[in-house]
Structure formats: C-alpha cells, structure tokens
Amino acid sequence: MGIPSGWELVILLAVLVVLFGATKLPTAARAIGQSIRILKDETRGARSEQEPSALAPQQVNPPQRDNDALS
C-alpha cells in the first residue's frame, strides 16, 4: 500500500467533500497547517535549548590552597 495517486486521490477528495462539505475543508486545512507550524516551532525551540547546554563550558574549580604556605 503506497501513496494514493491518480484516480485514488480524486475519489478520496470527493469523499472528503461529501463528508465535511466544501466550506469546512479550507478551514480544516488551515487549522492543520497552523498545528504543523506550531509543532515545528516547538521542536526547533527544544533543540536550541538542548544545544547550548551540551556545549556549555564545564565549571572551573578554584585553585587549591597550599596548606604548607599558610603554616
């Protein structure tokens, strides 16, 4: 079962128009497009938050005091 093509797409489109009506299909397509856009933005944001923490410099410990020098 591959991607529908040719007449299969025409029949699928006709069924969608009958089920949802021609006026609701553009609204549904717009809502799906906005959802996909939001999902992409959120995944980019999550990746950008993870990258700097992985590349952050490690904490540098202060130099140790020499106890012999203090005595």
For each residue, the residues with C-beta under 8 A, 3 or more apart:
1:
2: 5
3:
4: 8 9 12
5: 2 8 9
6: 9 10
7: 10 11
8: 4 5 11 12
9: 4 5 6 12 13
10: 6 7 13 14
11: 7 8 14 15
12: 4 8 9 15 16
13: 9 10 16 17
14: 10 11 17 18
15: 11 12 18 19
16: 12 13 19 20 25
17: 13 14 20 21 22 25
18: 14 15
19: 15 16
20: 16 17 24 25 28
21: 17 24 25
22: 17 25
23: 26 27
24: 20 21 27 28
25: 16 17 20 21 22 28 29
26: 23 29 30
27: 23 24 30 31
28: 20 24 25 31 32
29: 25 26 32 33
30: 26 27 33 34
31: 27 28 34 35
32: 28 29 35 36
33: 29 30 36 37
34: 30 31 37 38
35: 31 32 38 39
36: 32 33 39 40
37: 33 34 40 41
38: 34 35 41 42
39: 35 36 42 43
40: 36 37 43 44
41: 37 38 44 45
42: 38 39 45 46
43: 39 40 46 47
44: 40 41 47 48
45: 41 42 48 49
46: 42 43 49 50
47: 43 44 50 51
48: 44 45 51 52
49: 45 46 52 53
50: 46 47 53 54
51: 47 48 54 55
52: 48 49 55 56
53: 49 50 56
54: 50 51
55: 51 52
56: 52 53
57: 60
58:
59:
60: 57
61:
62:
63:
64:
65: 69 70
66: 69 70
67: 70 71
68: 71
69: 65 66
70: 65 66 67
71: 67 68
